[in-house]
Amino acid sequence: MRSRRTRQLGTIETILREAARPLAIAELHALAMRQVPGMGIATVYRAVRELGEAKKIVSVTYAGQPTRFEWAVATHHSHFICHGCNRVFDIDGPGELPLPKRKPKGFEFTGHEVIYYGRCAECRTG
């Protein structure tokens, strides 16, 4: 079922499409409130659900971190998690990681994910 296009949905879509990094619901809500004052958190959740169902966005989930959402892109890429501000940033490319020489019997590799950790430029200078 397709919902009607609303200003709120359009705002959330634009923010996610233009973001340079995956955004948690709280971050997305704060950014959306700048453009649509009074937008409720439930509206953000609804928009994220609709965009996810339409396969326009994907979730980014790491242990100990809130689920974040980013615009679905065709290219595989890695992420950097800042220990200072807890934000997640995109890194172009899949990350350099050689495949292990051994794998469980009967398994085949279909992909991998690399996560980098450290401190972003803001946290290093702040």
C-alpha positions in Angstrom: 0.0 0.0 0.0 1.5 3.3 -1.1 0.9 6.3 1.2 0.4 9.8 -0.1 3.4 12.1 -0.4 3.6 14.6 2.5 6.0 17.4 3.4 7.2 15.5 6.4 8.0 12.4 4.3 9.7 14.5 1.7 11.8 16.2 4.3 13.0 12.9 5.9 13.7 11.5 2.4 15.8 14.6 1.5 17.8 14.5 4.7 18.7 10.9 4.3 19.5 11.2 0.6 21.8 14.2 1.3 23.4 13.0 4.5 27.0 12.1 4.3 26.6 9.4 7.0 24.0 7.1 8.5 21.6 8.8 11.0 19.9 7.5 14.1 16.3 8.3 14.6 17.1 11.0 17.2 19.6 12.7 14.8 17.1 12.5 11.9 14.3 14.0 14.1 16.5 16.9 15.2 17.5 17.7 11.6 13.8 17.4 10.4 12.6 19.7 13.2 14.8 22.5 11.7 12.8 22.3 8.5 9.4 21.3 9.8 9.0 22.6 13.4 6.8 20.5 15.5 7.4 17.3 13.6 6.7 14.4 16.0 9.1 11.5 16.5 6.3 9.1 15.4 6.2 10.8 12.0 10.0 10.2 11.7 9.5 6.5 12.5 6.6 6.2 10.0 8.7 7.9 7.3 11.6 5.6 8.0 9.4 2.6 7.8 7.8 3.7 4.5 11.2 4.5 3.0 12.6 1.1 4.1 9.6 -0.7 2.7 10.2 1.1 -0.6 13.9 0.0 -0.4 15.1 3.6 -0.6 17.0 3.4 2.7 18.8 0.6 4.6 19.5 0.2 8.3 23.0 0.2 9.7 23.2 -1.8 12.9 26.3 -2.3 15.1 26.4 -3.9 18.6 26.1 -1.3 21.3 24.9 1.4 18.8 21.4 2.7 18.0 20.1 1.6 14.6 20.9 4.1 12.0 19.5 4.6 8.5 21.1 5.7 5.2 20.2 6.2 1.6 20.4 2.9 -0.2 23.4 3.0 -2.6 24.5 0.4 -5.1 28.2 0.4 -4.0 29.4 -1.5 -1.0 31.1 0.7 1.6 32.5 0.6 5.2 31.8 2.7 8.2 33.8 4.6 10.8 32.5 4.9 14.4 33.8 7.8 16.4 34.4 7.0 20.1 34.1 10.7 21.0 30.7 11.6 19.6 29.4 8.2 18.8 28.5 9.2 15.2 28.9 6.8 12.3 30.5 8.0 9.1 30.7 6.5 5.6 34.0 5.4 4.1 34.1 4.9 0.3 34.9 1.4 -0.7 34.5 -2.0 1.0 37.4 -1.7 3.3 40.7 -3.6 3.0 40.3 -7.0 4.5 41.7 -10.2 3.1 39.4 -13.2 3.2 40.4 -15.8 5.8 42.3 -18.8 4.4 39.9 -21.2 6.2 36.1 -21.2 6.5 33.6 -23.5 8.1 33.2 -26.7 6.1 30.6 -26.3 3.4 30.4 -22.5 3.7 31.0 -20.0 0.9 31.9 -16.4 1.3 29.2 -14.0 0.1 30.6 -10.7 1.5 32.1 -9.0 4.5 31.8 -5.9 6.5 34.7 -3.7 7.9 34.1 -1.3 10.8 36.8 1.3 11.6 36.9 3.0 15.1 38.6 6.1 16.3 37.9 9.8 16.8 36.5 12.1 14.1 38.1 15.5 13.2 35.6 17.4 15.4 36.3 15.3 18.5 40.1 15.4 17.9 40.1 19.2 17.9 37.3 19.8 20.4 
